[in-house]
Amino acid sequence: MSEAEPAGRPHVAPDLASLDRARVHPQVRAAAEWAWRLLLLLFAAYVAAKLFVEFEEVLVPVALAILIAAMLVPAVDALDRRGVPRSLAVLLNILLALGFIAGVMTFVVREFMRGVPQLVEEVSATVERTKTWLIEGPLDLDPEQVRNAGTDILDFLQHNQDRVTSGALATATTASEIITGALLTLFLLIFFLYGGDQIWRFSVGVVPVATRDRVWRAGIAGFGTLVGYVRATVAVAFVDACGIGVGLAILQVPLALPLASLVFLGAFIPIVGALLSGSLAVLVALITQGWLAAVVALAIVVGVMQLESHVLQPFLLGRSVRLHPVAVVLGIAAGLVSAGIIGGLLAVPLIAFLNTAIRHLKDSEGAADDQEAAGGHVVEPSEPVWDTADPDATADAVAERGTRPGGETPRSDESEPDPRDPGPS
């Protein structure tokens, strides 16, 4: 004990945390706390993306099955409500969807195979006209260099025509992976359509009881957003493909129908897909029909995109997807970088689902029911609920009156007490 310290006074160890707080500016400390939390969130997102890429053979079919289920469940519920057994309704809708896809793909591939030779001829004629203009026109370029460049282009087109037509549907994955993923998607789709609510009720059983009901409601709200999103996207894609396809056919552009089909598929990736597919249509019109047809094709594409942005999407989507275009573009870019085309396709639906679910969790009030999650070993048919004009309102109604995560359905003669009600005085 030092002489300066009075006798009998206990030795107090210095509080290093207090000294640190006193020396560091509050704004610097707050910035540091925000920084490590943001770094932790970014690291979690990075790990999630890596896990998705690592297990994409399983997760991609799951995601596609959920999207397709969101598209088909209104029709399944409509048949179920009219007395058709749900298993038969699921089978009919899946067979109709598969038949439609097979018919469209067969038609598109056949037209593509027929149109590629004509396209090559049109490109060859355009190259010859361009060579003549570059030599004899105001640029007055070296004839030998121009002829060599044009000959290289023509040789490339002529020697690779068979390869392009035969490998039009080739992908980076093997045929076995495609077949396996398709079968897994089909298997999951059957059970998602038949008893998806049972699967979701079983899944929320891992959530703590205190928040189980809120997670249950948030998942239903998010799926309602997916139903509205897929429905509106299909309608918008169909209008885009019809408008641009008819315009290209009037202009007599080769491959008008395959290009229209490409526009339809590209519309499922908002903003970016429509822009790229429309630009390709304008480029084909420029190469084959000249600059005047390209200008008209560009006007058609711009007009259709304006109709989509200002009329179709606000009218069809309504309040289903409240996403800023910046969030859409950034999400698509992140999806393309992390998982390629599949990532770009799934980015916006995932963001829309999370946006609705998180907002629902944030706005939810009341405590969750103290119930155990029901077992998921028995598959039971879902009740028809999604064949309505407003999926969001349906989601709210299902969350209020539907089966709870614990597996019990509230009786109509019972009402839940309001947790804010202090009770009788």
Contacts in CASP RR format, 6 or more apart in sequence:
PFRMAT RR
TARGET T0000
AUTHOR 0000-0000-0000
METHOD contacts of the structure
MODEL  1
MSEAEPAGRPHVAPDLASLDRARVHPQVRAAAEWAWRLLLLLFAAYVAAK
LFVEFEEVLVPVALAILIAAMLVPAVDALDRRGVPRSLAVLLNILLALGF
IAGVMTFVVREFMRGVPQLVEEVSATVERTKTWLIEGPLDLDPEQVRNAG
TDILDFLQHNQDRVTSGALATATTASEIITGALLTLFLLIFFLYGGDQIW
RFSVGVVPVATRDRVWRAGIAGFGTLVGYVRATVAVAFVDACGIGVGLAI
LQVPLALPLASLVFLGAFIPIVGALLSGSLAVLVALITQGWLAAVVALAI
VVGVMQLESHVLQPFLLGRSVRLHPVAVVLGIAAGLVSAGIIGGLLAVPL
IAFLNTAIRHLKDSEGAADDQEAAGGHVVEPSEPVWDTADPDATADAVAE
RGTRPGGETPRSDESEPDPRDPGPS
1 7 0 8 1.000
1 11 0 8 1.000
5 11 0 8 1.000
21 29 0 8 1.000
49 338 0 8 1.000
49 339 0 8 1.000
52 59 0 8 1.000
52 338 0 8 1.000
52 339 0 8 1.000
53 338 0 8 1.000
53 339 0 8 1.000
56 339 0 8 1.000
56 342 0 8 1.000
57 177 0 8 1.000
57 180 0 8 1.000
57 181 0 8 1.000
58 184 0 8 1.000
60 181 0 8 1.000
60 339 0 8 1.000
60 342 0 8 1.000
60 346 0 8 1.000
61 181 0 8 1.000
61 182 0 8 1.000
61 184 0 8 1.000
61 185 0 8 1.000
61 188 0 8 1.000
62 188 0 8 1.000
63 346 0 8 1.000
63 349 0 8 1.000
63 350 0 8 1.000
64 185 0 8 1.000
64 346 0 8 1.000
65 184 0 8 1.000
65 185 0 8 1.000
65 186 0 8 1.000
65 188 0 8 1.000
65 189 0 8 1.000
65 192 0 8 1.000
66 192 0 8 1.000
66 226 0 8 1.000
67 226 0 8 1.000
67 230 0 8 1.000
67 346 0 8 1.000
67 349 0 8 1.000
68 97 0 8 1.000
68 185 0 8 1.000
68 189 0 8 1.000
69 189 0 8 1.000
69 192 0 8 1.000
69 193 0 8 1.000
69 196 0 8 1.000
70 223 0 8 1.000
70 224 0 8 1.000
70 226 0 8 1.000
70 227 0 8 1.000
70 228 0 8 1.000
70 229 0 8 1.000
70 230 0 8 1.000
71 227 0 8 1.000
71 230 0 8 1.000
71 231 0 8 1.000
71 234 0 8 1.000
72 93 0 8 1.000
72 94 0 8 1.000
72 97 0 8 1.000
72 189 0 8 1.000
72 193 0 8 1.000
73 193 0 8 1.000
73 227 0 8 1.000
73 386 0 8 1.000
74 227 0 8 1.000
74 231 0 8 1.000
74 386 0 8 1.000
74 387 0 8 1.000
74 388 0 8 1.000
75 89 0 8 1.000
75 93 0 8 1.000
75 387 0 8 1.000
76 86 0 8 1.000
76 89 0 8 1.000
76 90 0 8 1.000
76 93 0 8 1.000
76 193 0 8 1.000
76 384 0 8 1.000
77 382 0 8 1.000
77 383 0 8 1.000
77 384 0 8 1.000
77 385 0 8 1.000
77 386 0 8 1.000
77 387 0 8 1.000
78 384 0 8 1.000
78 387 0 8 1.000
79 88 0 8 1.000
79 89 0 8 1.000
79 92 0 8 1.000
79 93 0 8 1.000
79 384 0 8 1.000
80 86 0 8 1.000
80 89 0 8 1.000
80 381 0 8 1.000
80 383 0 8 1.000
80 384 0 8 1.000
81 384 0 8 1.000
81 387 0 8 1.000
84 92 0 8 1.000
86 194 0 8 1.000
86 381 0 8 1.000
86 382 0 8 1.000
86 384 0 8 1.000
87 194 0 8 1.000
87 381 0 8 1.000
90 190 0 8 1.000
90 193 0 8 1.000
90 194 0 8 1.000
93 193 0 8 1.000
94 186 0 8 1.000
94 189 0 8 1.000
94 190 0 8 1.000
94 193 0 8 1.000
104 261 0 8 1.000
107 257 0 8 1.000
108 257 0 8 1.000
108 258 0 8 1.000
108 261 0 8 1.000
109 168 0 8 1.000
109 169 0 8 1.000
111 255 0 8 1.000
111 257 0 8 1.000
111 258 0 8 1.000
112 165 0 8 1.000
112 168 0 8 1.000
112 255 0 8 1.000
112 258 0 8 1.000
113 165 0 8 1.000
113 168 0 8 1.000
115 254 0 8 1.000
115 255 0 8 1.000
115 258 0 8 1.000
116 161 0 8 1.000
116 164 0 8 1.000
116 165 0 8 1.000
116 255 0 8 1.000
117 161 0 8 1.000
118 254 0 8 1.000
119 254 0 8 1.000
119 255 0 8 1.000
119 284 0 8 1.000
119 288 0 8 1.000
120 157 0 8 1.000
120 158 0 8 1.000
120 161 0 8 1.000
122 254 0 8 1.000
122 287 0 8 1.000
122 288 0 8 1.000
122 289 0 8 1.000
123 157 0 8 1.000
123 287 0 8 1.000
123 288 0 8 1.000
124 154 0 8 1.000
124 157 0 8 1.000
124 158 0 8 1.000
126 287 0 8 1.000
126 288 0 8 1.000
126 290 0 8 1.000
127 150 0 8 1.000
127 153 0 8 1.000
127 154 0 8 1.000
131 146 0 8 1.000
131 147 0 8 1.000
131 150 0 8 1.000
134 141 0 8 1.000
134 146 0 8 1.000
135 141 0 8 1.000
135 143 0 8 1.000
135 146 0 8 1.000
171 178 0 8 1.000
191 199 0 8 1.000
191 379 0 8 1.000
192 199 0 8 1.000
193 382 0 8 1.000
194 379 0 8 1.000
194 381 0 8 1.000
194 382 0 8 1.000
195 379 0 8 1.000
195 380 0 8 1.000
195 381 0 8 1.000
195 382 0 8 1.000
196 382 0 8 1.000
197 382 0 8 1.000
197 383 0 8 1.000
197 403 0 8 1.000
198 374 0 8 1.000
198 376 0 8 1.000
198 378 0 8 1.000
198 379 0 8 1.000
198 380 0 8 1.000
198 382 0 8 1.000
199 376 0 8 1.000
200 216 0 8 1.000
200 219 0 8 1.000
200 220 0 8 1.000
200 223 0 8 1.000
201 216 0 8 1.000
201 373 0 8 1.000
201 374 0 8 1.000
201 376 0 8 1.000
201 403 0 8 1.000
201 405 0 8 1.000
201 406 0 8 1.000
201 407 0 8 1.000
202 373 0 8 1.000
202 374 0 8 1.000
202 375 0 8 1.000
202 376 0 8 1.000
204 212 0 8 1.000
204 215 0 8 1.000
204 216 0 8 1.000
204 373 0 8 1.000
204 405 0 8 1.000
205 212 0 8 1.000
205 372 0 8 1.000
205 373 0 8 1.000
205 405 0 8 1.000
205 406 0 8 1.000
206 373 0 8 1.000
207 215 0 8 1.000
207 405 0 8 1.000
209 368 0 8 1.000
209 370 0 8 1.000
209 371 0 8 1.000
210 367 0 8 1.000
210 368 0 8 1.000
211 368 0 8 1.000
212 368 0 8 1.000
212 369 0 8 1.000
212 371 0 8 1.000
212 373 0 8 1.000
212 405 0 8 1.000
212 406 0 8 1.000
213 367 0 8 1.000
213 368 0 8 1.000
213 369 0 8 1.000
213 404 0 8 1.000
213 405 0 8 1.000
214 360 0 8 1.000
214 361 0 8 1.000
214 364 0 8 1.000
214 366 0 8 1.000
214 368 0 8 1.000
215 361 0 8 1.000
215 405 0 8 1.000
216 399 0 8 1.000
216 404 0 8 1.000
216 405 0 8 1.000
217 360 0 8 1.000
217 364 0 8 1.000
217 399 0 8 1.000
218 356 0 8 1.000
218 357 0 8 1.000
218 358 0 8 1.000
218 360 0 8 1.000
218 361 0 8 1.000
218 364 0 8 1.000
219 353 0 8 1.000
219 357 0 8 1.000
219 360 0 8 1.000
220 395 0 8 1.000
220 398 0 8 1.000
220 399 0 8 1.000
221 356 0 8 1.000
221 357 0 8 1.000
221 360 0 8 1.000
221 392 0 8 1.000
221 395 0 8 1.000
221 396 0 8 1.000
221 399 0 8 1.000
222 352 0 8 1.000
222 353 0 8 1.000
222 356 0 8 1.000
222 357 0 8 1.000
222 360 0 8 1.000
222 395 0 8 1.000
223 353 0 8 1.000
223 395 0 8 1.000
224 320 0 8 1.000
224 356 0 8 1.000
224 386 0 8 1.000
224 391 0 8 1.000
224 392 0 8 1.000
224 394 0 8 1.000
224 395 0 8 1.000
225 320 0 8 1.000
225 321 0 8 1.000
225 352 0 8 1.000
225 353 0 8 1.000
225 355 0 8 1.000
225 356 0 8 1.000
225 391 0 8 1.000
225 392 0 8 1.000
225 395 0 8 1.000
226 349 0 8 1.000
226 352 0 8 1.000
226 353 0 8 1.000
227 386 0 8 1.000
227 391 0 8 1.000
228 317 0 8 1.000
228 320 0 8 1.000
228 321 0 8 1.000
228 391 0 8 1.000
228 392 0 8 1.000
229 317 0 8 1.000
229 320 0 8 1.000
229 321 0 8 1.000
229 348 0 8 1.000
229 349 0 8 1.000
229 352 0 8 1.000
230 349 0 8 1.000
231 316 0 8 1.000
231 391 0 8 1.000
232 312 0 8 1.000
232 313 0 8 1.000
232 316 0 8 1.000
232 317 0 8 1.000
232 318 0 8 1.000
232 320 0 8 1.000
232 321 0 8 1.000
233 267 0 8 1.000
233 268 0 8 1.000
233 270 0 8 1.000
235 312 0 8 1.000
235 316 0 8 1.000
236 267 0 8 1.000
236 308 0 8 1.000
236 312 0 8 1.000
236 313 0 8 1.000
236 316 0 8 1.000
237 263 0 8 1.000
237 264 0 8 1.000
237 265 0 8 1.000
237 266 0 8 1.000
237 267 0 8 1.000
237 268 0 8 1.000
238 264 0 8 1.000
239 304 0 8 1.000
239 307 0 8 1.000
239 308 0 8 1.000
239 312 0 8 1.000
240 263 0 8 1.000
240 264 0 8 1.000
240 267 0 8 1.000
240 274 0 8 1.000
240 304 0 8 1.000
240 305 0 8 1.000
240 308 0 8 1.000
241 260 0 8 1.000
241 261 0 8 1.000
241 263 0 8 1.000
241 264 0 8 1.000
241 267 0 8 1.000
242 260 0 8 1.000
243 260 0 8 1.000
243 300 0 8 1.000
243 304 0 8 1.000
244 259 0 8 1.000
244 260 0 8 1.000
244 263 0 8 1.000
244 278 0 8 1.000
244 281 0 8 1.000
244 300 0 8 1.000
244 301 0 8 1.000
244 304 0 8 1.000
245 256 0 8 1.000
245 257 0 8 1.000
245 259 0 8 1.000
245 260 0 8 1.000
245 263 0 8 1.000
245 281 0 8 1.000
247 256 0 8 1.000
247 297 0 8 1.000
247 300 0 8 1.000
248 256 0 8 1.000
248 259 0 8 1.000
248 260 0 8 1.000
248 281 0 8 1.000
248 284 0 8 1.000
248 285 0 8 1.000
248 297 0 8 1.000
248 300 0 8 1.000
249 256 0 8 1.000
249 257 0 8 1.000
251 285 0 8 1.000
251 289 0 8 1.000
251 293 0 8 1.000
251 296 0 8 1.000
251 297 0 8 1.000
252 289 0 8 1.000
253 259 0 8 1.000
253 281 0 8 1.000
253 284 0 8 1.000
253 285 0 8 1.000
253 288 0 8 1.000
253 289 0 8 1.000
253 293 0 8 1.000
253 297 0 8 1.000
254 284 0 8 1.000
254 288 0 8 1.000
255 284 0 8 1.000
259 277 0 8 1.000
259 280 0 8 1.000
259 281 0 8 1.000
259 284 0 8 1.000
262 277 0 8 1.000
262 280 0 8 1.000
262 281 0 8 1.000
263 274 0 8 1.000
263 277 0 8 1.000
263 278 0 8 1.000
263 281 0 8 1.000
265 277 0 8 1.000
266 273 0 8 1.000
266 274 0 8 1.000
266 276 0 8 1.000
266 277 0 8 1.000
267 273 0 8 1.000
267 274 0 8 1.000
267 277 0 8 1.000
267 308 0 8 1.000
268 345 0 8 1.000
269 332 0 8 1.000
269 344 0 8 1.000
269 345 0 8 1.000
269 348 0 8 1.000
270 328 0 8 1.000
270 332 0 8 1.000
270 348 0 8 1.000
271 325 0 8 1.000
271 328 0 8 1.000
271 329 0 8 1.000
271 332 0 8 1.000
272 329 0 8 1.000
272 332 0 8 1.000
272 344 0 8 1.000
274 305 0 8 1.000
274 308 0 8 1.000
275 305 0 8 1.000
278 301 0 8 1.000
279 301 0 8 1.000
281 297 0 8 1.000
281 301 0 8 1.000
282 294 0 8 1.000
282 297 0 8 1.000
282 298 0 8 1.000
282 301 0 8 1.000
283 294 0 8 1.000
285 293 0 8 1.000
285 294 0 8 1.000
285 296 0 8 1.000
285 297 0 8 1.000
286 293 0 8 1.000
286 294 0 8 1.000
286 297 0 8 1.000
319 392 0 8 1.000
320 352 0 8 1.000
320 391 0 8 1.000
320 392 0 8 1.000
321 348 0 8 1.000
321 352 0 8 1.000
321 355 0 8 1.000
322 355 0 8 1.000
323 348 0 8 1.000
323 351 0 8 1.000
323 352 0 8 1.000
323 355 0 8 1.000
327 351 0 8 1.000
328 348 0 8 1.000
328 351 0 8 1.000
331 344 0 8 1.000
331 347 0 8 1.000
331 348 0 8 1.000
331 351 0 8 1.000
332 344 0 8 1.000
332 347 0 8 1.000
332 348 0 8 1.000
334 347 0 8 1.000
335 343 0 8 1.000
335 344 0 8 1.000
335 346 0 8 1.000
335 347 0 8 1.000
336 343 0 8 1.000
336 344 0 8 1.000
336 347 0 8 1.000
339 346 0 8 1.000
365 419 0 8 1.000
365 420 0 8 1.000
366 419 0 8 1.000
367 419 0 8 1.000
368 405 0 8 1.000
369 404 0 8 1.000
369 405 0 8 1.000
369 406 0 8 1.000
369 408 0 8 1.000
371 404 0 8 1.000
371 405 0 8 1.000
371 406 0 8 1.000
371 407 0 8 1.000
371 408 0 8 1.000
372 406 0 8 1.000
373 405 0 8 1.000
373 406 0 8 1.000
373 407 0 8 1.000
374 405 0 8 1.000
374 406 0 8 1.000
374 407 0 8 1.000
383 402 0 8 1.000
385 394 0 8 1.000
385 397 0 8 1.000
385 398 0 8 1.000
386 394 0 8 1.000
388 394 0 8 1.000
401 410 0 8 1.000
402 409 0 8 1.000
402 410 0 8 1.000
403 409 0 8 1.000
404 410 0 8 1.000
410 416 0 8 1.000
END
